[in-house]
Amino acid sequence: YLSITAGSIQFNTTMQRVPAGKRLMINALYAGAISGSAAARCMIKLETSFINGDSFADEGILHPVAAIGVQDSSSTLGGFGPFPIPAGEWVGLTSSCDKAADITGGFFGYMENA
């Protein structure tokens, strides 16, 4: 049995670490949520351990760099990149909803040699 409080932040996927010698370039984010019988409001955030030239990878501190808010819908956020994330940094999505919902999300980009 698992109880997840509505509005709490969820990690429903793994956080990914940028491999050594590479740089991740993110240029779009997509997200969506469906709740079936109720209009769930959800916030899906792209978070990384790298912000303003500083690394917080060792501390595990994440910083939101982009977000999409949806209510029983989906959306794409493009045109903000490429956003570079250097080797050794963590990147992933977090989400929070006010009701039970199925959430999806991801990002588009590419890897290049650092």
C-alpha positions in Angstrom: 0.0 0.0 0.0 1.3 3.4 -1.0 -0.2 6.7 -0.2 0.9 9.7 -2.2 -0.4 13.1 -1.0 -1.9 15.2 -3.7 0.4 18.1 -4.5 3.5 16.4 -3.4 6.5 16.2 -5.8 6.9 12.8 -7.5 9.8 11.2 -9.2 8.1 8.7 -11.5 11.2 8.2 -13.7 14.9 7.9 -13.1 17.2 10.9 -13.0 19.8 10.6 -15.8 23.4 11.6 -15.5 25.2 13.2 -18.5 28.1 10.8 -19.4 31.7 11.8 -19.1 33.1 13.7 -22.1 29.6 14.6 -23.3 27.3 17.6 -23.1 23.5 17.2 -23.2 21.7 19.9 -25.3 18.0 20.1 -24.6 15.8 22.0 -27.0 12.2 21.0 -26.1 10.0 19.7 -23.3 6.7 17.9 -23.6 4.2 16.9 -20.8 0.7 15.8 -20.4 -1.8 14.5 -17.7 -5.1 12.7 -17.6 -7.3 12.0 -14.6 -10.3 10.2 -16.1 -13.1 11.6 -13.9 -11.7 14.8 -12.4 -9.8 17.8 -13.8 -6.4 17.3 -12.4 -4.0 20.2 -12.5 -0.4 19.1 -12.8 3.0 20.8 -13.0 5.8 18.9 -14.8 9.3 20.4 -14.4 12.6 19.8 -16.1 15.2 19.9 -13.3 18.9 19.7 -13.3 21.8 19.8 -10.8 23.5 22.5 -13.0 22.5 26.2 -12.8 24.2 29.5 -13.5 27.5 27.8 -14.1 27.5 26.0 -10.7 27.3 22.3 -10.1 25.2 20.8 -7.3 25.5 17.2 -8.5 27.4 16.0 -5.4 24.8 17.5 -3.1 21.9 16.1 -5.2 20.2 19.6 -5.3 17.9 20.1 -8.3 16.9 23.3 -9.9 13.9 23.8 -12.2 14.9 25.2 -15.6 11.6 24.8 -17.5 8.0 23.7 -16.6 4.7 23.0 -18.1 1.4 23.3 -16.3 -1.5 21.2 -17.7 -5.1 20.3 -16.7 -6.3 17.1 -18.4 -4.3 18.0 -21.5 -0.8 18.0 -23.0 1.6 20.6 -24.2 5.0 21.1 -25.7 7.5 23.8 -24.8 10.0 24.5 -27.5 12.3 27.3 -28.7 14.2 27.7 -25.4 17.4 25.9 -26.4 19.6 24.4 -26.9 20.1 24.4 -23.1 23.5 22.9 -22.3 24.0 20.5 -19.4 27.6 19.4 -18.9 29.1 16.0 -18.1 28.4 14.6 -14.6 25.2 16.6 -14.0 21.8 15.1 -13.2 18.7 15.8 -15.3 15.1 14.6 -15.1 11.5 15.4 -14.7 9.5 16.0 -11.5 5.7 16.4 -11.2 3.1 17.4 -8.8 -0.7 17.2 -9.1 -3.7 18.2 -7.0 -5.6 14.9 -7.8 -4.7 11.4 -9.0 -3.6 11.5 -12.6 -1.5 9.6 -15.2 1.4 11.9 -16.2 3.8 11.7 -19.1 6.7 13.9 -20.0 10.0 14.0 -21.6 12.5 16.2 -23.4 14.1 16.4 -26.9 17.7 17.2 -27.5 21.0 15.7 -28.5 24.4 14.7 -27.0 27.6 16.3 -28.3 31.3 15.8 -27.4 32.4 18.2 -24.7 
